[in-house]
């Protein structure tokens, strides 16, 4: 087996990268869980915007559409922009699979930031 060095989003020590979930992280639902009914949490958005202002590369990472196969990218971009989110990229749908738990040595909940 041949091994290779893992590729980063940015060169080593150049810029830290944060992958940020959207639903239940920077927006929430008071009723039916439909993307068009999501309500922004401006306190949490401010936390992520602060990371952006500190030089982090912010990539929003959402499973929206990964199960249904629907393309929610334009809707999600419109929401992020209307909520005042600062970011460098969006990974949407099948770029993030649906899951119930993330176990990672670098994971944090929004409350920990």
PDB file as gemmi writes it, atoms N, CA and C in Angstrom:
CRYST1    1.000    1.000    1.000  90.00  90.00  90.00 P 1                      
ATOM      1  N   UNK A   1       0.843  -1.177   0.000  1.00  0.00           N  
ATOM      2  CA  UNK A   1       0.000   0.000   0.000  1.00  0.00           C  
ATOM      3  C   UNK A   1       0.890   1.243   0.000  1.00  0.00           C  
ATOM      4  N   UNK A   2       0.553   2.185  -0.851  1.00  0.00           N  
ATOM      5  CA  UNK A   2       1.305   3.431  -0.909  1.00  0.00           C  
ATOM      6  C   UNK A   2       0.574   4.496  -0.094  1.00  0.00           C  
ATOM      7  N   UNK A   3       1.314   5.228   0.698  1.00  0.00           N  
ATOM      8  CA  UNK A   3       0.732   6.283   1.524  1.00  0.00           C  
ATOM      9  C   UNK A   3       1.132   7.643   0.967  1.00  0.00           C  
ATOM     10  N   UNK A   4       0.315   8.625   1.240  1.00  0.00           N  
ATOM     11  CA  UNK A   4       0.625   9.983   0.813  1.00  0.00           C  
ATOM     12  C   UNK A   4       0.286  10.942   1.941  1.00  0.00           C  
ATOM     13  N   UNK A   5       0.786  12.138   1.842  1.00  0.00           N  
ATOM     14  CA  UNK A   5       0.490  13.158   2.841  1.00  0.00           C  
ATOM     15  C   UNK A   5      -0.898  13.730   2.571  1.00  0.00           C  
ATOM     16  N   UNK A   6      -1.677  13.909   3.626  1.00  0.00           N  
ATOM     17  CA  UNK A   6      -3.028  14.439   3.480  1.00  0.00           C  
ATOM     18  C   UNK A   6      -2.997  15.874   2.968  1.00  0.00           C  
ATOM     19  N   UNK A   7      -3.937  16.213   2.115  1.00  0.00           N  
ATOM     20  CA  UNK A   7      -4.057  17.570   1.591  1.00  0.00           C  
ATOM     21  C   UNK A   7      -4.899  18.405   2.545  1.00  0.00           C  
ATOM     22  N   UNK A   8      -4.500  19.637   2.736  1.00  0.00           N  
ATOM     23  CA  UNK A   8      -5.246  20.576   3.578  1.00  0.00           C  
ATOM     24  C   UNK A   8      -6.022  21.545   2.682  1.00  0.00           C  
ATOM     25  N   UNK A   9      -6.987  22.252   3.285  1.00  0.00           N  
ATOM     26  CA  UNK A   9      -7.707  23.296   2.552  1.00  0.00           C  
ATOM     27  C   UNK A   9      -6.768  24.467   2.241  1.00  0.00           C  
ATOM     28  N   UNK A  10      -5.793  24.704   3.133  1.00  0.00           N  
ATOM     29  CA  UNK A  10      -4.814  25.770   2.948  1.00  0.00           C  
ATOM     30  C   UNK A  10      -3.441  25.213   3.303  1.00  0.00           C  
ATOM     31  N   UNK A  11      -2.378  25.824   2.812  1.00  0.00           N  
ATOM     32  CA  UNK A  11      -1.038  25.348   3.168  1.00  0.00           C  
ATOM     33  C   UNK A  11      -0.812  25.371   4.679  1.00  0.00           C  
ATOM     34  N   UNK A  12       0.008  24.457   5.172  1.00  0.00           N  
ATOM     35  CA  UNK A  12       0.308  24.333   6.607  1.00  0.00           C  
ATOM     36  C   UNK A  12       0.698  25.685   7.191  1.00  0.00           C  
ATOM     37  N   UNK A  13       0.135  26.024   8.321  1.00  0.00           N  
ATOM     38  CA  UNK A  13       0.413  27.263   9.057  1.00  0.00           C  
ATOM     39  C   UNK A  13       0.031  28.533   8.294  1.00  0.00           C  
ATOM     40  N   UNK A  14      -0.623  28.404   7.144  1.00  0.00           N  
ATOM     41  CA  UNK A  14      -1.009  29.574   6.370  1.00  0.00           C  
ATOM     42  C   UNK A  14      -2.300  30.179   6.912  1.00  0.00           C  
ATOM     43  N   UNK A  15      -3.290  29.335   7.134  1.00  0.00           N  
ATOM     44  CA  UNK A  15      -4.591  29.808   7.601  1.00  0.00           C  
ATOM     45  C   UNK A  15      -5.323  28.636   8.239  1.00  0.00           C  
ATOM     46  N   UNK A  16      -5.867  28.864   9.428  1.00  0.00           N  
ATOM     47  CA  UNK A  16      -6.662  27.817  10.060  1.00  0.00           C  
ATOM     48  C   UNK A  16      -8.009  27.738   9.370  1.00  0.00           C  
ATOM     49  N   UNK A  17      -8.556  26.523   9.299  1.00  0.00           N  
ATOM     50  CA  UNK A  17      -9.822  26.279   8.608  1.00  0.00           C  
ATOM     51  C   UNK A  17     -10.852  25.760   9.603  1.00  0.00           C  
ATOM     52  N   UNK A  18     -12.052  26.328   9.555  1.00  0.00           N  
ATOM     53  CA  UNK A  18     -13.162  25.846  10.377  1.00  0.00           C  
ATOM     54  C   UNK A  18     -14.289  25.389   9.460  1.00  0.00           C  
ATOM     55  N   UNK A  19     -14.691  24.125   9.588  1.00  0.00           N  
ATOM     56  CA  UNK A  19     -15.894  23.625   8.927  1.00  0.00           C  
ATOM     57  C   UNK A  19     -17.038  23.837   9.909  1.00  0.00           C  
ATOM     58  N   UNK A  20     -18.047  24.567   9.504  1.00  0.00           N  
ATOM     59  CA  UNK A  20     -19.125  24.962  10.407  1.00  0.00           C  
ATOM     60  C   UNK A  20     -20.450  24.427   9.890  1.00  0.00           C  
ATOM     61  N   UNK A  21     -21.139  23.663  10.725  1.00  0.00           N  
ATOM     62  CA  UNK A  21     -22.475  23.181  10.400  1.00  0.00           C  
ATOM     63  C   UNK A  21     -23.443  24.364  10.420  1.00  0.00           C  
ATOM     64  N   UNK A  22     -24.568  24.227   9.790  1.00  0.00           N  
ATOM     65  CA  UNK A  22     -25.551  25.315   9.731  1.00  0.00           C  
ATOM     66  C   UNK A  22     -26.737  25.048  10.662  1.00  0.00           C  
ATOM     67  N   UNK A  23     -27.504  23.984  10.376  1.00  0.00           N  
ATOM     68  CA  UNK A  23     -28.734  23.725  11.131  1.00  0.00           C  
ATOM     69  C   UNK A  23     -28.415  23.276  12.548  1.00  0.00           C  
ATOM     70  N   UNK A  24     -29.068  23.914  13.501  1.00  0.00           N  
ATOM     71  CA  UNK A  24     -28.886  23.679  14.939  1.00  0.00           C  
ATOM     72  C   UNK A  24     -27.525  24.173  15.424  1.00  0.00           C  
ATOM     73  N   UNK A  25     -26.844  24.978  14.590  1.00  0.00           N  
ATOM     74  CA  UNK A  25     -25.582  25.599  15.003  1.00  0.00           C  
ATOM     75  C   UNK A  25     -25.684  27.111  14.859  1.00  0.00           C  
ATOM     76  N   UNK A  26     -25.978  27.601  13.637  1.00  0.00           N  
ATOM     77  CA  UNK A  26     -26.173  29.039  13.464  1.00  0.00           C  
ATOM     78  C   UNK A  26     -27.630  29.390  13.171  1.00  0.00           C  
ATOM     79  N   UNK A  27     -28.479  28.370  13.057  1.00  0.00           N  
ATOM     80  CA  UNK A  27     -29.912  28.608  12.921  1.00  0.00           C  
ATOM     81  C   UNK A  27     -30.677  27.476  13.606  1.00  0.00           C  
ATOM     82  N   UNK A  28     -31.905  27.797  13.985  1.00  0.00           N  
ATOM     83  CA  UNK A  28     -32.730  26.849  14.720  1.00  0.00           C  
ATOM     84  C   UNK A  28     -34.154  26.896  14.179  1.00  0.00           C  
ATOM     85  N   UNK A  29     -34.977  26.016  14.662  1.00  0.00           N  
ATOM     86  CA  UNK A  29     -36.367  25.905  14.216  1.00  0.00           C  
ATOM     87  C   UNK A  29     -37.280  25.960  15.429  1.00  0.00           C  
ATOM     88  N   UNK A  30     -38.271  26.852  15.398  1.00  0.00           N  
ATOM     89  CA  UNK A  30     -39.224  26.920  16.506  1.00  0.00           C  
ATOM     90  C   UNK A  30     -40.431  26.030  16.244  1.00  0.00           C  
ATOM     91  N   UNK A  31     -40.568  25.569  15.033  1.00  0.00           N  
ATOM     92  CA  UNK A  31     -41.680  24.690  14.662  1.00  0.00           C  
ATOM     93  C   UNK A  31     -41.201  23.610  13.723  1.00  0.00           C  
ATOM     94  N   UNK A  32     -41.874  23.510  12.595  1.00  0.00           N  
ATOM     95  CA  UNK A  32     -41.534  22.507  11.591  1.00  0.00           C  
ATOM     96  C   UNK A  32     -40.092  22.709  11.097  1.00  0.00           C  
ATOM     97  N   UNK A  33     -39.371  21.606  10.937  1.00  0.00           N  
ATOM     98  CA  UNK A  33     -37.959  21.693  10.517  1.00  0.00           C  
ATOM     99  C   UNK A  33     -37.888  21.720   8.988  1.00  0.00           C  
ATOM    100  N   UNK A  34     -38.170  22.903   8.455  1.00  0.00           N  
ATOM    101  CA  UNK A  34     -38.036  23.162   7.017  1.00  0.00           C  
ATOM    102  C   UNK A  34     -37.001  24.263   6.859  1.00  0.00           C  
ATOM    103  N   UNK A  35     -36.128  24.103   5.877  1.00  0.00           N  
ATOM    104  CA  UNK A  35     -35.036  25.055   5.704  1.00  0.00           C  
ATOM    105  C   UNK A  35     -35.521  26.485   5.497  1.00  0.00           C  
ATOM    106  N   UNK A  36     -36.660  26.656   4.842  1.00  0.00           N  
ATOM    107  CA  UNK A  36     -37.185  28.002   4.632  1.00  0.00           C  
ATOM    108  C   UNK A  36     -37.757  28.611   5.905  1.00  0.00           C  
ATOM    109  N   UNK A  37     -37.912  27.816   6.961  1.00  0.00           N  
ATOM    110  CA  UNK A  37     -38.417  28.313   8.244  1.00  0.00           C  
ATOM    111  C   UNK A  37     -37.318  28.454   9.288  1.00  0.00           C  
ATOM    112  N   UNK A  38     -36.069  28.223   8.901  1.00  0.00           N  
ATOM    113  CA  UNK A  38     -34.972  28.318   9.868  1.00  0.00           C  
ATOM    114  C   UNK A  38     -34.806  29.765  10.315  1.00  0.00           C  
ATOM    115  N   UNK A  39     -34.474  29.906  11.593  1.00  0.00           N  
ATOM    116  CA  UNK A  39     -34.319  31.231  12.196  1.00  0.00           C  
ATOM    117  C   UNK A  39     -32.864  31.406  12.606  1.00  0.00           C  
ATOM    118  N   UNK A  40     -32.220  32.469  12.140  1.00  0.00           N  
ATOM    119  CA  UNK A  40     -30.810  32.657  12.460  1.00  0.00           C  
ATOM    120  C   UNK A  40     -30.594  32.927  13.944  1.00  0.00           C  
ATOM    121  N   UNK A  41     -29.488  32.436  14.463  1.00  0.00           N  
ATOM    122  CA  UNK A  41     -29.053  32.756  15.822  1.00  0.00           C  
ATOM    123  C   UNK A  41     -27.887  33.730  15.664  1.00  0.00           C  
ATOM    124  N   UNK A  42     -28.177  35.008  15.833  1.00  0.00           N  
ATOM    125  CA  UNK A  42     -27.176  36.037  15.554  1.00  0.00           C  
ATOM    126  C   UNK A  42     -25.998  35.998  16.523  1.00  0.00           C  
ATOM    127  N   UNK A  43     -26.207  35.517  17.748  1.00  0.00           N  
ATOM    128  CA  UNK A  43     -25.085  35.370  18.682  1.00  0.00           C  
ATOM    129  C   UNK A  43     -24.103  34.328  18.164  1.00  0.00           C  
ATOM    130  N   UNK A  44     -24.611  33.205  17.680  1.00  0.00           N  
ATOM    131  CA  UNK A  44     -23.736  32.161  17.153  1.00  0.00           C  
ATOM    132  C   UNK A  44     -23.077  32.588  15.841  1.00  0.00           C  
ATOM    133  N   UNK A  45     -23.812  33.292  15.012  1.00  0.00           N  
ATOM    134  CA  UNK A  45     -23.236  33.812  13.770  1.00  0.00           C  
ATOM    135  C   UNK A  45     -22.095  34.774  14.097  1.00  0.00           C  
ATOM    136  N   UNK A  46     -22.275  35.597  15.122  1.00  0.00           N  
ATOM    137  CA  UNK A  46     -21.221  36.544  15.533  1.00  0.00           C  
ATOM    138  C   UNK A  46     -19.959  35.795  15.972  1.00  0.00           C  
ATOM    139  N   UNK A  47     -20.118  34.637  16.623  1.00  0.00           N  
ATOM    140  CA  UNK A  47     -18.954  33.840  17.027  1.00  0.00           C  
ATOM    141  C   UNK A  47     -18.165  33.371  15.807  1.00  0.00           C  
ATOM    142  N   UNK A  48     -18.878  32.911  14.790  1.00  0.00           N  
ATOM    143  CA  UNK A  48     -18.212  32.438  13.578  1.00  0.00           C  
ATOM    144  C   UNK A  48     -17.620  33.616  12.809  1.00  0.00           C  
ATOM    145  N   UNK A  49     -18.343  34.735  12.741  1.00  0.00           N  
ATOM    146  CA  UNK A  49     -17.819  35.918  12.066  1.00  0.00           C  
ATOM    147  C   UNK A  49     -16.546  36.425  12.742  1.00  0.00           C  
ATOM    148  N   UNK A  50     -16.470  36.279  14.052  1.00  0.00           N  
ATOM    149  CA  UNK A  50     -15.266  36.674  14.795  1.00  0.00           C  
ATOM    150  C   UNK A  50     -14.070  35.826  14.362  1.00  0.00           C  
ATOM    151  N   UNK A  51     -14.292  34.512  14.194  1.00  0.00           N  
ATOM    152  CA  UNK A  51     -13.219  33.651  13.701  1.00  0.00           C  
ATOM    153  C   UNK A  51     -12.760  34.119  12.318  1.00  0.00           C  
ATOM    154  N   UNK A  52     -13.723  34.444  11.463  1.00  0.00           N  
ATOM    155  CA  UNK A  52     -13.419  34.954  10.123  1.00  0.00           C  
ATOM    156  C   UNK A  52     -12.548  36.209  10.232  1.00  0.00           C  
ATOM    157  N   UNK A  53     -12.974  37.141  11.098  1.00  0.00           N  
ATOM    158  CA  UNK A  53     -12.236  38.398  11.273  1.00  0.00           C  
ATOM    159  C   UNK A  53     -10.836  38.166  11.835  1.00  0.00           C  
ATOM    160  N   UNK A  54     -10.658  37.069  12.572  1.00  0.00           N  
ATOM    161  CA  UNK A  54      -9.345  36.726  13.137  1.00  0.00           C  
ATOM    162  C   UNK A  54      -8.459  36.004  12.132  1.00  0.00           C  
ATOM    163  N   UNK A  55      -8.964  35.797  10.909  1.00  0.00           N  
ATOM    164  CA  UNK A  55      -8.152  35.211   9.863  1.00  0.00           C  
ATOM    165  C   UNK A  55      -8.434  33.752   9.545  1.00  0.00           C  
ATOM    166  N   UNK A  56      -9.417  33.145  10.198  1.00  0.00           N  
ATOM    167  CA  UNK A  56      -9.772  31.757   9.896  1.00  0.00           C  
ATOM    168  C   UNK A  56     -10.450  31.679   8.533  1.00  0.00           C  
ATOM    169  N   UNK A  57     -10.256  30.578   7.847  1.00  0.00           N  
ATOM    170  CA  UNK A  57     -11.008  30.281   6.628  1.00  0.00           C  
ATOM    171  C   UNK A  57     -12.277  29.563   7.073  1.00  0.00           C  
ATOM    172  N   UNK A  58     -13.423  30.145   6.802  1.00  0.00           N  
ATOM    173  CA  UNK A  58     -14.718  29.607   7.247  1.00  0.00           C  
ATOM    174  C   UNK A  58     -15.403  28.937   6.064  1.00  0.00           C  
ATOM    175  N   UNK A  59     -15.695  27.657   6.241  1.00  0.00           N  
ATOM    176  CA  UNK A  59     -16.438  26.909   5.235  1.00  0.00           C  
ATOM    177  C   UNK A  59     -17.679  26.334   5.907  1.00  0.00           C  
ATOM    178  N   UNK A  60     -18.837  26.811   5.477  1.00  0.00           N  
ATOM    179  CA  UNK A  60     -20.072  26.221   5.990  1.00  0.00           C  
ATOM    180  C   UNK A  60     -20.251  24.867   5.318  1.00  0.00           C  
ATOM    181  N   UNK A  61     -20.658  23.890   6.122  1.00  0.00           N  
ATOM    182  CA  UNK A  61     -20.674  22.480   5.750  1.00  0.00           C  
ATOM    183  C   UNK A  61     -22.014  21.908   6.187  1.00  0.00           C  
ATOM    184  N   UNK A  62     -22.903  21.643   5.235  1.00  0.00           N  
ATOM    185  CA  UNK A  62     -24.255  21.216   5.580  1.00  0.00           C  
ATOM    186  C   UNK A  62     -24.694  19.990   4.792  1.00  0.00           C  
ATOM    187  N   UNK A  63     -25.478  19.155   5.441  1.00  0.00           N  
ATOM    188  CA  UNK A  63     -26.017  17.962   4.789  1.00  0.00           C  
ATOM    189  C   UNK A  63     -27.351  18.256   4.093  1.00  0.00           C  
ATOM    190  N   UNK A  64     -27.747  19.503   4.033  1.00  0.00           N  
ATOM    191  CA  UNK A  64     -29.007  19.855   3.362  1.00  0.00           C  
ATOM    192  C   UNK A  64     -29.043  19.242   1.968  1.00  0.00           C  
ATOM    193  N   UNK A  65     -30.002  18.385   1.728  1.00  0.00           N  
ATOM    194  CA  UNK A  65     -30.163  17.745   0.433  1.00  0.00           C  
ATOM    195  C   UNK A  65     -29.457  16.409   0.290  1.00  0.00           C  
ATOM    196  N   UNK A  66     -28.674  16.011   1.276  1.00  0.00           N  
ATOM    197  CA  UNK A  66     -27.934  14.751   1.139  1.00  0.00           C  
ATOM    198  C   UNK A  66     -28.851  13.532   1.168  1.00  0.00           C  
ATOM    199  N   UNK A  67     -29.975  13.621   1.842  1.00  0.00           N  
ATOM    200  CA  UNK A  67     -30.920  12.509   1.893  1.00  0.00           C  
ATOM    201  C   UNK A  67     -31.952  12.623   0.778  1.00  0.00           C  
ATOM    202  N   UNK A  68     -32.501  13.825   0.579  1.00  0.00           N  
ATOM    203  CA  UNK A  68     -33.558  14.023  -0.419  1.00  0.00           C  
ATOM    204  C   UNK A  68     -33.028  14.104  -1.847  1.00  0.00           C  
ATOM    205  N   UNK A  69     -31.757  14.475  -1.991  1.00  0.00           N  
ATOM    206  CA  UNK A  69     -31.197  14.675  -3.322  1.00  0.00           C  
ATOM    207  C   UNK A  69     -31.537  16.028  -3.918  1.00  0.00           C  
ATOM    208  N   UNK A  70     -32.266  16.868  -3.163  1.00  0.00           N  
ATOM    209  CA  UNK A  70     -32.621  18.205  -3.646  1.00  0.00           C  
ATOM    210  C   UNK A  70     -31.423  19.137  -3.486  1.00  0.00           C  
ATOM    211  N   UNK A  71     -31.317  20.097  -4.377  1.00  0.00           N  
ATOM    212  CA  UNK A  71     -30.225  21.058  -4.353  1.00  0.00           C  
ATOM    213  C   UNK A  71     -30.655  22.306  -3.578  1.00  0.00           C  
ATOM    214  N   UNK A  72     -30.162  22.441  -2.354  1.00  0.00           N  
ATOM    215  CA  UNK A  72     -30.494  23.591  -1.507  1.00  0.00           C  
ATOM    216  C   UNK A  72     -29.381  24.631  -1.493  1.00  0.00           C  
ATOM    217  N   UNK A  73     -28.395  24.484  -2.375  1.00  0.00           N  
ATOM    218  CA  UNK A  73     -27.228  25.367  -2.349  1.00  0.00           C  
ATOM    219  C   UNK A  73     -27.608  26.846  -2.502  1.00  0.00           C  
ATOM    220  N   UNK A  74     -28.373  27.205  -3.530  1.00  0.00           N  
ATOM    221  CA  UNK A  74     -28.719  28.617  -3.738  1.00  0.00           C  
ATOM    222  C   UNK A  74     -29.539  29.170  -2.582  1.00  0.00           C  
ATOM    223  N   UNK A  75     -30.492  28.379  -2.092  1.00  0.00           N  
ATOM    224  CA  UNK A  75     -31.299  28.814  -0.951  1.00  0.00           C  
ATOM    225  C   UNK A  75     -30.411  29.053   0.264  1.00  0.00           C  
ATOM    226  N   UNK A  76     -29.473  28.139   0.501  1.00  0.00           N  
ATOM    227  CA  UNK A  76     -28.593  28.243   1.659  1.00  0.00           C  
ATOM    228  C   UNK A  76     -27.660  29.441   1.524  1.00  0.00           C  
ATOM    229  N   UNK A  77     -27.106  29.673   0.328  1.00  0.00           N  
ATOM    230  CA  UNK A  77     -26.264  30.852   0.105  1.00  0.00           C  
ATOM    231  C   UNK A  77     -27.042  32.139   0.362  1.00  0.00           C  
ATOM    232  N   UNK A  78     -28.283  32.188  -0.104  1.00  0.00           N  
ATOM    233  CA  UNK A  78     -29.124  33.362   0.125  1.00  0.00           C  
ATOM    234  C   UNK A  78     -29.332  33.583   1.620  1.00  0.00           C  
ATOM    235  N   UNK A  79     -29.614  32.492   2.371  1.00  0.00           N  
ATOM    236  CA  UNK A  79     -29.794  32.614   3.815  1.00  0.00           C  
ATOM    237  C   UNK A  79     -28.526  33.123   4.484  1.00  0.00           C  
ATOM    238  N   UNK A  80     -27.396  32.493   4.191  1.00  0.00           N  
ATOM    239  CA  UNK A  80     -26.140  32.896   4.828  1.00  0.00           C  
ATOM    240  C   UNK A  80     -25.860  34.374   4.587  1.00  0.00           C  
ATOM    241  N   UNK A  81     -26.041  34.818   3.362  1.00  0.00           N  
ATOM    242  CA  UNK A  81     -25.803  36.229   3.044  1.00  0.00           C  
ATOM    243  C   UNK A  81     -26.791  37.145   3.745  1.00  0.00           C  
ATOM    244  N   UNK A  82     -28.068  36.765   3.779  1.00  0.00           N  
ATOM    245  CA  UNK A  82     -29.073  37.619   4.427  1.00  0.00           C  
ATOM    246  C   UNK A  82     -28.891  37.666   5.943  1.00  0.00           C  
ATOM    247  N   UNK A  83     -28.291  36.625   6.522  1.00  0.00           N  
ATOM    248  CA  UNK A  83     -28.038  36.588   7.965  1.00  0.00           C  
ATOM    249  C   UNK A  83     -26.744  37.299   8.350  1.00  0.00           C  
ATOM    250  N   UNK A  84     -25.995  37.780   7.375  1.00  0.00           N  
ATOM    251  CA  UNK A  84     -24.759  38.491   7.654  1.00  0.00           C  
ATOM    252  C   UNK A  84     -23.569  37.587   7.954  1.00  0.00           C  
ATOM    253  N   UNK A  85     -23.623  36.352   7.475  1.00  0.00           N  
ATOM    254  CA  UNK A  85     -22.537  35.404   7.711  1.00  0.00           C  
ATOM    255  C   UNK A  85     -21.327  35.752   6.849  1.00  0.00           C  
ATOM    256  N   UNK A  86     -20.153  35.710   7.463  1.00  0.00           N  
ATOM    257  CA  UNK A  86     -18.899  35.888   6.731  1.00  0.00           C  
ATOM    258  C   UNK A  86     -18.311  34.501   6.511  1.00  0.00           C  
ATOM    259  N   UNK A  87     -17.968  34.203   5.260  1.00  0.00           N  
ATOM    260  CA  UNK A  87     -17.452  32.866   4.981  1.00  0.00           C  
ATOM    261  C   UNK A  87     -16.726  32.850   3.649  1.00  0.00           C  
ATOM    262  N   UNK A  88     -15.961  31.790   3.454  1.00  0.00           N  
ATOM    263  CA  UNK A  88     -15.185  31.628   2.230  1.00  0.00           C  
ATOM    264  C   UNK A  88     -15.793  30.597   1.279  1.00  0.00           C  
ATOM    265  N   UNK A  89     -16.578  29.663   1.821  1.00  0.00           N  
ATOM    266  CA  UNK A  89     -17.129  28.622   0.973  1.00  0.00           C  
ATOM    267  C   UNK A  89     -18.299  27.911   1.614  1.00  0.00           C  
ATOM    268  N   UNK A  90     -19.001  27.155   0.786  1.00  0.00           N  
ATOM    269  CA  UNK A  90     -20.134  26.350   1.237  1.00  0.00           C  
ATOM    270  C   UNK A  90     -20.012  24.961   0.623  1.00  0.00           C  
ATOM    271  N   UNK A  91     -20.031  23.953   1.471  1.00  0.00           N  
ATOM    272  CA  UNK A  91     -20.086  22.558   1.029  1.00  0.00           C  
ATOM    273  C   UNK A  91     -21.482  22.073   1.385  1.00  0.00           C  
ATOM    274  N   UNK A  92     -22.227  21.611   0.394  1.00  0.00           N  
ATOM    275  CA  UNK A  92     -23.648  21.355   0.574  1.00  0.00           C  
ATOM    276  C   UNK A  92     -24.047  20.003   0.001  1.00  0.00           C  
ATOM    277  N   UNK A  93     -25.104  19.414   0.573  1.00  0.00           N  
ATOM    278  CA  UNK A  93     -25.674  18.177   0.044  1.00  0.00           C  
ATOM    279  C   UNK A  93     -24.752  16.998   0.207  1.00  0.00           C  
ATOM    280  N   UNK A  94     -24.423  16.339  -0.897  1.00  0.00           N  
ATOM    281  CA  UNK A  94     -23.634  15.114  -0.804  1.00  0.00           C  
ATOM    282  C   UNK A  94     -22.170  15.378  -0.434  1.00  0.00           C  
ATOM    283  N   UNK A  95     -21.792  16.650  -0.312  1.00  0.00           N  
ATOM    284  CA  UNK A  95     -20.446  16.967   0.171  1.00  0.00           C  
ATOM    285  C   UNK A  95     -20.341  16.739   1.679  1.00  0.00           C  
ATOM    286  N   UNK A  96     -21.476  16.614   2.340  1.00  0.00           N  
ATOM    287  CA  UNK A  96     -21.521  16.268   3.764  1.00  0.00           C  
ATOM    288  C   UNK A  96     -22.628  15.234   3.930  1.00  0.00           C  
ATOM    289  N   UNK A  97     -22.297  14.012   4.263  1.00  0.00           N  
ATOM    290  CA  UNK A  97     -23.342  13.001   4.417  1.00  0.00           C  
ATOM    291  C   UNK A  97     -24.179  13.245   5.665  1.00  0.00           C  
ATOM    292  N   UNK A  98     -25.391  12.736   5.663  1.00  0.00           N  
ATOM    293  CA  UNK A  98     -26.235  12.792   6.848  1.00  0.00           C  
ATOM    294  C   UNK A  98     -25.664  11.841   7.899  1.00  0.00           C  
ATOM    295  N   UNK A  99     -25.625  12.287   9.149  1.00  0.00           N  
ATOM    296  CA  UNK A  99     -25.160  11.434  10.241  1.00  0.00           C  
ATOM    297  C   UNK A  99     -25.827  11.876  11.532  1.00  0.00           C  
ATOM    298  N   UNK A 100     -25.677  11.092  12.570  1.00  0.00           N  
ATOM    299  CA  UNK A 100     -26.268  11.407  13.863  1.00  0.00           C  
ATOM    300  C   UNK A 100     -25.244  11.795  14.921  1.00  0.00           C  
ATOM    301  N   UNK A 101     -23.977  11.543  14.666  1.00  0.00           N  
ATOM    302  CA  UNK A 101     -22.948  11.852  15.657  1.00  0.00           C  
ATOM    303  C   UNK A 101     -21.621  12.035  14.952  1.00  0.00           C  
ATOM    304  N   UNK A 102     -20.888  13.075  15.341  1.00  0.00           N  
ATOM    305  CA  UNK A 102     -19.525  13.275  14.865  1.00  0.00           C  
ATOM    306  C   UNK A 102     -18.584  12.977  16.015  1.00  0.00           C  
ATOM    307  N   UNK A 103     -17.622  12.141  15.778  1.00  0.00           N  
ATOM    308  CA  UNK A 103     -16.580  11.877  16.765  1.00  0.00           C  
ATOM    309  C   UNK A 103     -15.273  12.282  16.093  1.00  0.00           C  
ATOM    310  N   UNK A 104     -14.652  13.308  16.634  1.00  0.00           N  
ATOM    311  CA  UNK A 104     -13.461  13.853  15.987  1.00  0.00           C  
ATOM    312  C   UNK A 104     -12.595  14.514  17.043  1.00  0.00           C  
ATOM    313  N   UNK A 105     -11.286  14.471  16.867  1.00  0.00           N  
ATOM    314  CA  UNK A 105     -10.390  15.067  17.849  1.00  0.00           C  
ATOM    315  C   UNK A 105     -10.402  16.591  17.799  1.00  0.00           C  
ATOM    316  N   UNK A 106     -11.032  17.191  16.796  1.00  0.00           N  
ATOM    317  CA  UNK A 106     -11.049  18.632  16.668  1.00  0.00           C  
ATOM    318  C   UNK A 106     -12.450  19.227  16.748  1.00  0.00           C  
ATOM    319  N   UNK A 107     -13.443  18.450  17.122  1.00  0.00           N  
ATOM    320  CA  UNK A 107     -14.834  18.916  17.134  1.00  0.00           C  
ATOM    321  C   UNK A 107     -15.134  19.763  18.372  1.00  0.00           C  
ATOM    322  N   UNK A 108     -15.941  20.808  18.171  1.00  0.00           N  
ATOM    323  CA  UNK A 108     -16.457  21.642  19.262  1.00  0.00           C  
ATOM    324  C   UNK A 108     -17.913  21.969  18.964  1.00  0.00           C  
ATOM    325  N   UNK A 109     -18.682  22.071  20.014  1.00  0.00           N  
ATOM    326  CA  UNK A 109     -20.042  22.580  19.858  1.00  0.00           C  
ATOM    327  C   UNK A 109     -19.989  24.086  19.849  1.00  0.00           C  
ATOM    328  N   UNK A 110     -20.981  24.743  19.235  1.00  0.00           N  
ATOM    329  CA  UNK A 110     -20.992  26.193  19.140  1.00  0.00           C  
ATOM    330  C   UNK A 110     -20.919  26.833  20.529  1.00  0.00           C  
ATOM    331  N   UNK A 111     -21.469  26.162  21.545  1.00  0.00           N  
ATOM    332  CA  UNK A 111     -21.451  26.696  22.907  1.00  0.00           C  
ATOM    333  C   UNK A 111     -20.039  26.757  23.489  1.00  0.00           C  
ATOM    334  N   UNK A 112     -19.114  26.006  22.911  1.00  0.00           N  
ATOM    335  CA  UNK A 112     -17.743  25.987  23.402  1.00  0.00           C  
ATOM    336  C   UNK A 112     -16.855  27.074  22.776  1.00  0.00           C  
ATOM    337  N   UNK A 113     -17.402  27.789  21.816  1.00  0.00           N  
ATOM    338  CA  UNK A 113     -16.617  28.828  21.149  1.00  0.00           C  
ATOM    339  C   UNK A 113     -16.896  30.164  21.819  1.00  0.00           C  
TER     340      UNK A 113                                                      
END                                                                             
